[in-house]
Amino acid sequence: MNRNDLLGYVDDVRRIVANGDINKAIILHFDLMMGTYQQRPLFYKHILKFDRFMVAVALLSFSFENPKMPLSRVKDFCRDRDYMSSNSLDSLFSFFETTGFMDIFTYEEDGRQRLFRPTSTAQTAAKNLIHAYVKPSEDMSPGWRGLASLALPHNYVSYYYKGFAKVLDANVLLGHQRPDEKWIMNRDGGHLPMLALYVDNLRNPGSKADQKVATYSNLSSRLGVSHTHIIRMIKEGESRGYFRCNKHQVQLQPEFSELVRRVMINIFAIARVSIELGAAHLGSPN
């Protein structure tokens, strides 16, 4: 599938997802993500920032695509996509190694090259995150021929990342086209602070588009990020028209709800397409 065909297919899946119960899917996604996040909040708040997360999924995708992929190739790819600078990438690779996310070792056939492999810890984390991305959209369109017909294995990490490698190669990703989406996700905790505000609003009986939800302190405590970080995010969102601030409470504006739904529709669509592409490529699990 060439890039134009892939773009067209992702758009088709977006429309399917958009016609489902997106709010129900968002709530389930948020709950699943928080279940994983709270196991290692310091780790996840660091890697879920959009640019860092893209580096992490690039490492996993390239590893499943080619176990002998040099680390330098992944570094060049991420730098060329402007995810991070060379120095920042080196620091992040070291962080992944010290936190048990990946092993880095010298290539026996060429001592100048370093290879890498995701650890069992990384694969467990990846499986949990993939589940949080894929599961919420399964019931959104029961008649859809996609995931329901795949009969995925229990461990479908290889499916997802082999497919996601194709999405990466085609550069069909969130944030590349819309800076406003990347802005709110490229922070500590990634998209979870955004979803915490949105889901609080959904779960508030009789809520309205501008319902007051979640104090700064509450968000800071639940997500393990600093009070200052939350304030800065909200203040910047206010300047963009997404929030109104009233003392220590946040009022969501309709523009924010539209942003969240657009972001999550894209996330769910990319996840489903990745699984399909990987299944078509592998035929059967590794």
DAVENPE-V77042 format. One record per residue. RES is the residue in one small letter. PHI is phi in radians with two decimals (none if undefined). NEAR is the number of other C-alpha atoms within 10 Angstrom. D_CENTER is the distance of its C-alpha to the mean C-alpha in whole Angstrom. Layout:
# DAVENPE-V77042
<<RES & PHI & NEAR & D_CENTER> <RES & PHI & NEAR & D_CENTER>>
This chain:
# DAVENPE-V77042
<<m & none & 10 & 23> <n & -1.36 & 8 & 23> <r & -1.06 & 14 & 21> <n & -1.11 & 11 & 23> <d & -1.12 & 10 & 23> <l & -1.15 & 17 & 19> <l & -1.02 & 16 & 19> <g & -1.13 & 11 & 21> <y & -1.21 & 15 & 20> <v & -1.05 & 21 & 16> <d & -1.09 & 15 & 18> <d & -1.08 & 13 & 20> <v & -1.19 & 20 & 17> <r & -0.99 & 21 & 16> <r & -1.14 & 14 & 20> <i & -1.09 & 16 & 20> <v & -1.10 & 24 & 17> <a & -1.09 & 19 & 18> <n & -1.47 & 12 & 21> <g & -1.58 & 17 & 20> <d & -1.45 & 14 & 20> <i & -1.14 & 19 & 17> <n & -1.14 & 16 & 17> <k & -1.07 & 15 & 18> <a & -1.14 & 23 & 15> <i & -1.12 & 24 & 13> <i & -1.09 & 19 & 15> <l & -1.11 & 18 & 15> <h & -1.02 & 24 & 11> <f & -1.07 & 20 & 12> <d & -1.12 & 15 & 14> <l & -1.15 & 18 & 13> <m & -1.11 & 19 & 10> <m & -1.16 & 18 & 13> <g & -1.07 & 14 & 15> <t & -1.34 & 15 & 13> <y & -1.00 & 23 & 12> <q & -1.26 & 15 & 16> <q & -1.25 & 10 & 17> <r & -2.51 & 11 & 16> <p & -1.05 & 16 & 16> <l & -1.14 & 15 & 17> <f & -1.24 & 15 & 15> <y & -1.24 & 22 & 11> <k & -1.12 & 21 & 12> <h & -1.36 & 18 & 13> <i & -1.51 & 22 & 10> <l & -1.42 & 21 & 7> <k & -0.96 & 21 & 9> <f & -0.88 & 24 & 7> <d & -1.13 & 20 & 10> <r & -1.17 & 21 & 10> <f & -1.10 & 18 & 7> <m & -1.12 & 19 & 8> <v & -1.14 & 23 & 11> <a & -1.08 & 22 & 10> <v & -1.27 & 16 & 9> <a & -1.13 & 21 & 12> <l & -1.02 & 25 & 14> <l & -1.15 & 27 & 13> <s & -1.12 & 25 & 13> <f & -1.18 & 23 & 17> <s & -1.15 & 23 & 18> <f & -1.25 & 22 & 18> <e & -1.26 & 17 & 19> <n & -2.66 & 11 & 22> <p & -1.08 & 14 & 23> <k & -1.81 & 14 & 25> <m & -1.16 & 19 & 23> <p & -1.11 & 20 & 24> <l & -1.06 & 20 & 22> <s & -1.10 & 13 & 23> <r & -1.19 & 15 & 22> <v & -1.16 & 18 & 18> <k & -1.05 & 21 & 19> <d & -1.08 & 14 & 21> <f & -1.05 & 16 & 18> <c & -1.18 & 22 & 16> <r & -1.17 & 17 & 19> <d & -1.14 & 12 & 20> <r & -1.50 & 16 & 17> <d & 1.10 & 11 & 17> <y & -1.21 & 18 & 14> <m & -2.70 & 18 & 16> <s & -1.35 & 15 & 20> <s & -1.03 & 15 & 22> <n & -1.13 & 10 & 23> <s & -1.16 & 13 & 20> <l & -1.13 & 19 & 18> <d & -1.05 & 14 & 21> <s & -1.13 & 12 & 21> <l & -1.20 & 18 & 17> <f & -1.05 & 22 & 18> <s & -1.12 & 16 & 21> <f & -1.09 & 16 & 19> <f & -1.10 & 20 & 17> <e & -1.23 & 17 & 21> <t & -1.24 & 11 & 22> <t & -1.61 & 13 & 19> <g & 1.42 & 14 & 20> <f & -1.43 & 20 & 17> <m & -2.63 & 23 & 19> <d & -1.76 & 16 & 22> <i & -2.08 & 16 & 24> <f & -2.62 & 14 & 27> <t & -1.42 & 13 & 30> <y & -1.28 & 15 & 30> <e & -1.09 & 10 & 34> <e & -1.46 & 7 & 35> <d & -2.71 & 8 & 34> <g & -1.10 & 9 & 34> <r & -1.43 & 9 & 33> <q & -1.78 & 15 & 29> <r & -1.89 & 17 & 27> <l & -1.85 & 18 & 25> <f & -2.58 & 21 & 22> <r & -2.56 & 21 & 20> <p & -1.21 & 21 & 18> <t & -1.41 & 15 & 19> <s & -1.09 & 12 & 20> <t & -1.07 & 13 & 18> <a & -1.13 & 18 & 15> <q & -1.21 & 17 & 15> <t & -1.14 & 14 & 16> <a & -1.07 & 16 & 12> <a & -1.07 & 21 & 11> <k & -1.09 & 18 & 13> <n & -1.10 & 17 & 12> <l & -1.21 & 18 & 8> <i & -1.05 & 19 & 9> <h & -1.00 & 17 & 12> <a & -1.19 & 24 & 10> <y & -1.53 & 25 & 8> <v & -1.59 & 22 & 11> <k & -0.98 & 18 & 14> <p & -1.07 & 21 & 14> <s & -1.65 & 26 & 15> <e & -1.11 & 18 & 17> <d & -1.71 & 16 & 20> <m & -1.33 & 18 & 19> <s & -2.59 & 16 & 22> <p & -0.97 & 12 & 24> <g & -1.46 & 8 & 26> <w & -1.17 & 13 & 23> <r & -1.39 & 9 & 24> <g & -1.23 & 15 & 21> <l & -1.03 & 19 & 19> <a & -1.07 & 13 & 22> <s & -1.71 & 9 & 24> <l & -1.49 & 13 & 22> <a & 0.88 & 8 & 24> <l & -1.17 & 15 & 21> <p & -1.25 & 11 & 22> <h & -1.01 & 8 & 21> <n & -1.80 & 13 & 19> <y & -1.83 & 19 & 17> <v & -1.04 & 25 & 15> <s & -1.12 & 25 & 17> <y & -1.00 & 26 & 16> <y & -1.07 & 26 & 13> <y & -1.33 & 28 & 13> <k & -1.17 & 26 & 16> <g & -1.24 & 27 & 15> <f & -1.15 & 28 & 12> <a & -1.03 & 23 & 14> <k & -1.25 & 22 & 16> <v & -1.14 & 22 & 13> <l & -1.05 & 19 & 13> <d & -1.06 & 12 & 17> <a & -1.44 & 15 & 17> <n & 1.03 & 14 & 15> <v & -1.80 & 18 & 14> <l & -2.41 & 16 & 10> <l & -1.05 & 18 & 9> <g & 1.61 & 17 & 11> <h & -1.19 & 11 & 14> <q & -1.65 & 11 & 16> <r & -2.24 & 11 & 15> <p & -1.05 & 10 & 16> <d & -1.17 & 13 & 16> <e & -1.25 & 18 & 12> <k & -1.14 & 19 & 11> <w & -0.96 & 17 & 14> <i & -1.41 & 23 & 13> <m & -1.71 & 22 & 9> <n & -1.62 & 18 & 11> <r & -2.42 & 23 & 12> <d & -0.94 & 24 & 13> <g & 1.57 & 23 & 11> <g & 1.02 & 23 & 8> <h & -1.53 & 23 & 8> <l & -1.22 & 23 & 10> <p & -1.02 & 23 & 13> <m & -1.05 & 18 & 13> <l & -1.24 & 20 & 12> <a & -1.03 & 20 & 15> <l & -1.11 & 21 & 17> <y & -1.18 & 23 & 17> <v & -1.19 & 20 & 17> <d & -0.97 & 16 & 20> <n & -1.15 & 22 & 22> <l & -1.12 & 19 & 21> <r & -1.49 & 11 & 23> <n & -1.51 & 12 & 26> <p & -0.96 & 8 & 29> <g & 1.26 & 8 & 30> <s & -1.17 & 13 & 27> <k & -2.08 & 14 & 27> <a & -1.04 & 15 & 25> <d & -1.90 & 17 & 27> <q & -1.04 & 16 & 27> <k & -1.28 & 20 & 27> <v & -2.44 & 23 & 24> <a & 0.78 & 18 & 23> <t & -1.40 & 15 & 25> <y & -1.00 & 19 & 23> <s & -1.12 & 16 & 25> <n & -1.11 & 13 & 23> <l & -1.11 & 19 & 20> <s & -1.05 & 18 & 20> <s & -1.17 & 11 & 22> <r & -1.20 & 13 & 19> <l & -1.76 & 21 & 16> <g & 1.17 & 18 & 18> <v & -1.99 & 20 & 18> <s & -1.23 & 14 & 21> <h & -1.03 & 14 & 23> <t & -1.09 & 12 & 24> <h & -1.05 & 13 & 20> <i & -1.12 & 21 & 20> <i & -1.05 & 19 & 23> <r & -1.10 & 11 & 22> <m & -1.08 & 16 & 19> <i & -1.16 & 23 & 21> <k & -1.10 & 16 & 24> <e & -1.18 & 15 & 22> <g & -1.10 & 19 & 20> <e & -1.12 & 18 & 24> <s & -1.17 & 10 & 25> <r & -1.62 & 12 & 23> <g & 1.55 & 14 & 24> <y & -1.57 & 21 & 21> <f & -2.33 & 21 & 23> <r & -2.14 & 18 & 27> <c & -1.84 & 15 & 27> <n & -2.29 & 9 & 30> <k & 1.00 & 8 & 31> <h & -1.84 & 11 & 29> <q & -2.03 & 15 & 27> <v & -2.05 & 23 & 24> <q & -1.91 & 22 & 25> <l & -1.42 & 24 & 23> <q & -1.77 & 17 & 24> <p & -0.97 & 14 & 23> <e & -1.08 & 13 & 21> <f & -1.22 & 22 & 19> <s & -1.05 & 19 & 18> <e & -1.12 & 11 & 18> <l & -1.07 & 15 & 15> <v & -1.06 & 20 & 13> <r & -1.10 & 17 & 14> <r & -1.11 & 16 & 14> <v & -1.07 & 19 & 10> <m & -1.27 & 23 & 10> <i & -1.04 & 22 & 12> <n & -1.16 & 21 & 10> <i & -1.05 & 17 & 7> <f & -1.13 & 26 & 10> <a & -1.14 & 23 & 12> <i & -1.08 & 24 & 10> <a & -1.10 & 23 & 9> <r & -1.17 & 27 & 13> <v & -1.13 & 24 & 14> <s & -1.07 & 24 & 13> <i & -1.06 & 26 & 14> <e & -1.10 & 21 & 17> <l & -1.10 & 22 & 18> <g & -1.15 & 24 & 17> <a & -1.14 & 22 & 20> <a & -1.15 & 14 & 22> <h & -1.30 & 13 & 22> <l & -1.51 & 13 & 23> <g & 1.37 & 11 & 25> <s & -2.59 & 13 & 25> <p & -1.12 & 15 & 23> <n & -1.19 & 10 & 24>>
